[in-house]
């Protein structure tokens, strides 16, 4: 059964801040001082990358028991390449999104390297945020190459 997931974002009076409201939770979004913000919250790209990493960590915790994978701790460092000059450019053909996203997994476990690799593949396969981004990046990658 399909669910509709909602978030509401409102502009705040202070500088470049916005507040995201979803499921009775709030997140403050801001830009760094160098970009005209007050640096009191993540910027939207950091939130996107954090959302991807969080989804993968939660997928790991949800699916580990079903595949009998034991771990003590998991940390995922997520990074993406972004050209801020393209965002400010008047060039209508400039690609403004992330050109690459990398996830670096750090898993404290006694499992074999092969089983860790299989588990990471499962995490990436089951994470809805990863799936969404893969679809969107495949769609936009042609535009980035033009």
N, C-alpha and C positions, 0 to 999 in steps of 0.2 A: 504494500500500500504506500503510495507516494505521500510524503509530508511536504508542506510548505514551511520553509524556515524563513523567519523575518528578522530584520534588524532595522532600526530607525537611527538616522544620523542627523544631528542638528548642529548648526553653527553656534559657537560660543562667542561672546563679545570680545574675549581676549585674543588679540593677534590672529594667528592662523589655527586656532584650536577648534576641534569638533568633539562631540560626545556621541559615542555609539551606544545605543540601548538595545539589548536583546535578552529575552527571557528574564526580565527584571534585574539584569546586570548592566553595569556601565563601564565603559573604557574611554579614557581620555586620549585623544589623538592630537598630536602637535607636530611641528617641524623644528629642526634644529635652529639655533640662533642665527647661524650663517645663512639660512634660507628665509629668515624673517619671522621665525617662530620664537617661542619661549623655552623650548626643549623640556617641557613638563610631561611629555608622554611620547610613546612611539610614534613614528611617522607611518603613513599608510602602508608603505612597502615593508617596513619592519613588522607591522601587524600581520600582513599577508604571509611573510616568511615564518613568523611565530605561529600563526594558525596552521601552517603546513606541518611544522615540527611537532606542535601539540597534537595534531590529529594522528601523526605517526606514532608518537609515544603512547597515546591512548589505544591505538590499534594494537600495538605490541602488548600492552597489558591485557587487552581483551582476548587476544587470540593465542597468547603463549600457552595457557592451560590446554587448549584444544589440540595443539600439536606437541604437547609434552616438552616444551622448551622452558628451561629454568634460567632465570637471570636475577641478579641482585640489584642491578641499576642499569638504566638506559638514558643516555643523553644524545640528542641529535643536534648538531650544529648545522644550521641552514644558512646559506649565503647565496646571493644573487648579484648579477652584474647589471648595472644601471648607468645610463649616461644622462645626467641631469640637464646637460645642454640641449638634448633633443626635446625635453619637456618644454623648454622655454623658446624653442625654435618656431619660427613662422612657417617653416617648410612643412607643407601638408603631407609629404611623403616620409617625414622623419618618424622612426619607430620609437615610441615613448615608453615601452614596457621593459621588463627584465629580459635580457637576451639569453641568460642561462641561470638555472637554479641548481645548486649542489647541496646534497645532504650527506653529512659526515657522521656516521654512527659510532658511538662509543658504548659498548655493551659489556658490563661486568658479568661474566658467565664462565662456567666450566665446560660448556658445550664445545664440540669440535668446530673448526673453521668452516667446514662444509655445512654443518647444521646452522651456524650463524648466518652464512650466506643465504641459505634457504629461508631462514626466518626474516631476514631483511627483504627478500623478494616478496614474501607474504605480506609484510607490513606495507610495502609500496603498492602491492596489488589491492589491498583491502582499504586503504585510506581514501575516503571520498574527496578530500581536498587535493591530494596528489592526483587522483584521477581527473578531477576538474581542471587542474592546472595543465596536466599533460594534454588534454583535449584542446584547451585554449592556446597553449604554446604551439602545438602542431598547426593549429589554424592560423596563428599570427606569424609563425616562423617564415612563411613565404613572403609576407610583407616586409619582414626585417631584412631579407636578402635582396630585395629589389633596389 
